[in-house]
C-alpha cells in the first residue's frame, strides 16, 4: 500500500514537471533552515527558555530518530521497489536509511514546538507552523524519498521530543541545581548512543557491485547528530552557570549576540572540525565541527556579546 501511495505521488510529480519538483526540493530543505534559524532567534532575542526548549526538542529528537534509523536499517523506497523513481535532487541528501524521516522529525520538533508555544496568543503563527510540518512531511513522499510510515513515525518522534524537552526543563525550573544531573545523564545517553552506532553491525547488501548503504555514512551521520545534541546540552549548562544573558538587553548587545554567535559558530565549525578530522577522520570532523558551532551559538557568542557590551557601557573613572 505504501508503494502504491508513492506511485500516485510520482504520477503527479511527473505530470507537473521538473520546475515544480525543484521547487518542492527547495521548500523541503529550505523550511528546515528556517526552522533552525527561528529556534536560534527565539533563543537570542525573544525568550531564552522557549528557545532552548526548541533546541532541546530538536537535538534529543534527532538522537532518537537516528537511533531508530541505524537500528531498523530500512532501505529507501526505490531500493525496495524499482518502479519508484525519486527526485534526483532530493537523492543527494537521501543516501542513508529511510525510516524514520529526519526532515519530518526536525520540522515537527521545531515548527511543532513553536505552534505549541504560540497556541494561545498567536493562533495564526501556530497554524502556519502546523502547515509547515505537513508540507515537509508530504514533500518527502512527493519526492519519492520516504514512505508514509517514515514520516508518520518521525512525527511521533518529534512530538515525543517536545514532551521530553518540556518535562526536563520544567524539572530543572523547580530546582535549578538539577541542571548538573541533566548534563551528566544527557551526556551519558549521548555517549551510549555513539558507542551503539559505532559497534553495532549493519546490513552489507550490494546491487550492481555497490553497497546499498555504507555503514560508515551512518556512523558519520550519528556523530553529527551527537555533535548537535552535545553542543546544545553543554552550551545550555555553560550559559546558565557562566553567562545568564538577558534577551531584553541593550540593542547593541542583541546585535552583537547575533553577529558574534554566527561568526564564532562558523569559525568553530571550520577550525575545530578540521582539527578533530585530522585526529579521528570524517566522523570526528562532523562531530567536532557541529559541536563547536552549536556551543558557540548557545553559549560562547552570547558570552562574548555580553562582555563586549558591558565593556562599552562601563563608566570610565574621572582623572
URJOKA-V701312 format. One record per backbone hydrogen bond with DSSP energy under -0.5 kcal/mol. NH is the residue of the N-H (numbers start at 0). CO is the residue of the C=O. E is the energy in kcal/mol with one decimal. If there is no record, write none. Layout:
NH&CO&E ; NH&CO&E
//
This chain:
4&0&-2.1 ; 5&1&-1.9 ; 6&2&-2.5 ; 7&3&-2.0 ; 8&4&-1.8 ; 9&5&-2.6 ; 10&6&-2.1 ; 11&7&-1.6 ; 12&8&-2.7 ; 13&9&-2.6 ; 14&10&-1.8 ; 15&11&-2.2 ; 16&12&-1.4 ; 20&16&-1.6 ; 21&17&-2.7 ; 22&18&-1.9 ; 23&19&-2.2 ; 24&20&-2.1 ; 25&21&-2.4 ; 26&22&-2.5 ; 27&23&-2.8 ; 28&24&-2.2 ; 29&25&-2.9 ; 30&26&-2.0 ; 31&27&-0.5 ; 32&28&-1.4 ; 33&29&-2.2 ; 34&30&-2.2 ; 35&31&-2.3 ; 36&32&-2.3 ; 37&33&-2.6 ; 38&34&-2.2 ; 39&35&-2.0 ; 40&36&-2.6 ; 41&37&-2.4 ; 42&38&-2.0 ; 43&39&-2.9 ; 44&40&-2.8 ; 45&40&-0.7 ; 45&41&-1.4 ; 46&41&-2.3 ; 50&46&-2.5 ; 51&47&-2.5 ; 52&48&-1.7 ; 53&49&-1.9 ; 54&50&-2.2 ; 55&51&-2.8 ; 56&52&-2.4 ; 57&53&-2.2 ; 58&54&-2.5 ; 59&55&-2.9 ; 60&56&-1.9 ; 61&57&-2.2 ; 62&58&-1.8 ; 63&59&-2.1 ; 64&60&-2.9 ; 65&61&-2.7 ; 66&62&-1.8 ; 67&63&-2.3 ; 68&64&-2.4 ; 69&65&-2.7 ; 70&66&-1.2 ; 71&67&-3.3 ; 72&68&-1.8 ; 78&75&-1.2 ; 79&75&-1.7 ; 80&76&-2.2 ; 83&80&-1.7 ; 85&83&-0.6 ; 86&142&-2.6 ; 90&86&-1.6 ; 91&87&-0.5 ; 91&88&-0.8 ; 92&89&-1.2 ; 93&90&-1.8 ; 97&73&-3.2 ; 100&149&-1.8 ; 101&99&-0.5 ; 104&100&-2.1 ; 105&101&-2.4 ; 106&102&-2.3 ; 107&103&-2.6 ; 108&104&-2.6 ; 109&105&-2.0 ; 110&106&-1.7 ; 111&106&-1.2 ; 112&107&-0.5 ; 113&109&-2.5 ; 114&110&-2.4 ; 115&111&-2.0 ; 116&112&-2.5 ; 117&113&-2.1 ; 118&115&-0.9 ; 121&117&-2.0 ; 125&121&-1.6 ; 126&122&-2.4 ; 127&123&-2.3 ; 128&124&-2.3 ; 129&125&-2.4 ; 130&126&-2.5 ; 131&127&-2.1 ; 132&128&-1.9 ; 133&129&-2.1 ; 134&130&-2.8 ; 135&131&-2.4 ; 136&132&-2.2 ; 137&133&-2.8 ; 138&134&-2.3 ; 139&135&-1.4 ; 140&136&-1.0 ; 141&137&-2.9 ; 142&138&-2.2 ; 143&140&-1.2 ; 144&139&-1.7 ; 145&139&-1.3 ; 150&146&-1.5 ; 151&147&-2.3 ; 152&148&-2.2 ; 153&149&-1.5 ; 154&150&-2.0 ; 155&151&-1.9 ; 156&152&-2.4 ; 157&153&-2.5 ; 158&154&-2.4 ; 159&155&-2.6 ; 160&156&-2.4 ; 161&157&-1.8 ; 162&158&-2.0 ; 163&159&-2.6 ; 164&160&-2.5 ; 165&161&-2.0 ; 166&162&-2.6 ; 167&163&-2.6 ; 168&164&-2.4 ; 169&165&-2.3 ; 170&166&-2.1 ; 171&167&-1.8 ; 172&168&-2.4 ; 173&169&-1.5 ; 174&170&-0.8 ; 174&171&-0.5 ; 177&174&-2.5 ; 178&175&-1.9 ; 179&176&-1.3 ; 181&177&-2.0 ; 182&178&-2.3 ; 183&179&-2.7 ; 184&180&-2.6 ; 185&181&-2.5 ; 186&182&-2.5 ; 187&183&-2.1 ; 188&184&-2.2 ; 189&185&-2.1 ; 190&186&-2.7 ; 191&187&-2.3 ; 192&188&-2.1 ; 193&189&-2.2 ; 194&190&-2.5 ; 195&191&-2.3 ; 196&192&-2.5 ; 197&193&-1.6 ; 198&194&-1.9 ; 199&195&-2.1 ; 206&209&-2.6 ; 209&206&-1.7 ; 211&204&-2.9 ; 214&212&-0.6 ; 216&213&-1.0 ; 217&213&-1.4 ; 218&214&-2.2 ; 219&215&-2.3 ; 220&216&-2.5 ; 221&217&-1.9 ; 222&218&-2.2 ; 223&219&-2.1 ; 224&220&-2.2 ; 225&221&-2.4 ; 226&222&-1.9 ; 227&223&-2.0 ; 228&224&-2.5 ; 229&225&-3.3 ; 230&226&-2.3 ; 231&227&-2.4 ; 232&228&-2.2 ; 233&229&-2.8 ; 234&230&-2.2 ; 235&231&-2.4 ; 236&232&-2.0 ; 237&233&-2.8 ; 238&234&-2.5 ; 239&235&-2.1 ; 240&236&-2.1 ; 241&237&-2.8 ; 242&237&-0.5 ; 242&238&-1.6 ; 243&238&-2.3 ; 246&244&-0.6 ; 248&245&-1.7 ; 253&249&-2.2 ; 254&250&-2.3 ; 255&251&-2.7 ; 256&252&-2.4 ; 257&253&-1.6 ; 258&254&-2.6 ; 259&255&-3.1 ; 260&256&-1.5 ; 261&257&-2.2 ; 262&258&-2.6 ; 263&259&-2.9 ; 264&260&-2.0 ; 265&261&-2.1 ; 266&262&-2.5 ; 267&263&-2.8 ; 268&264&-2.5 ; 269&265&-2.0 ; 270&266&-3.1 ; 271&267&-1.3 ; 272&267&-1.0 ; 272&268&-0.6 ; 273&269&-1.9 ; 274&270&-2.3 ; 275&271&-2.8 ; 276&272&-2.3 ; 277&273&-1.9 ; 278&274&-1.0 ; 279&275&-3.4 ; 280&276&-1.8 ; 283&279&-1.1 ; 284&280&-2.2 ; 285&281&-2.6 ; 286&282&-2.4 ; 287&283&-2.9 ; 288&284&-2.5 ; 289&285&-2.0 ; 290&286&-2.9 ; 291&287&-2.3 ; 292&288&-2.0 ; 293&289&-2.6 ; 294&290&-2.4 ; 295&291&-2.2 ; 296&292&-2.0 ; 297&293&-2.4 ; 298&294&-2.6 ; 299&294&-1.6 ; 300&295&-3.5 ; 302&298&-2.3 ; 303&299&-2.7 ; 304&300&-2.5 ; 305&301&-2.2 ; 306&302&-2.3 ; 307&303&-2.5 ; 308&304&-2.6 ; 309&305&-2.4 ; 310&306&-2.0 ; 311&307&-1.8 ; 312&308&-1.9 ; 313&309&-0.8 ; 316&314&-0.5
//
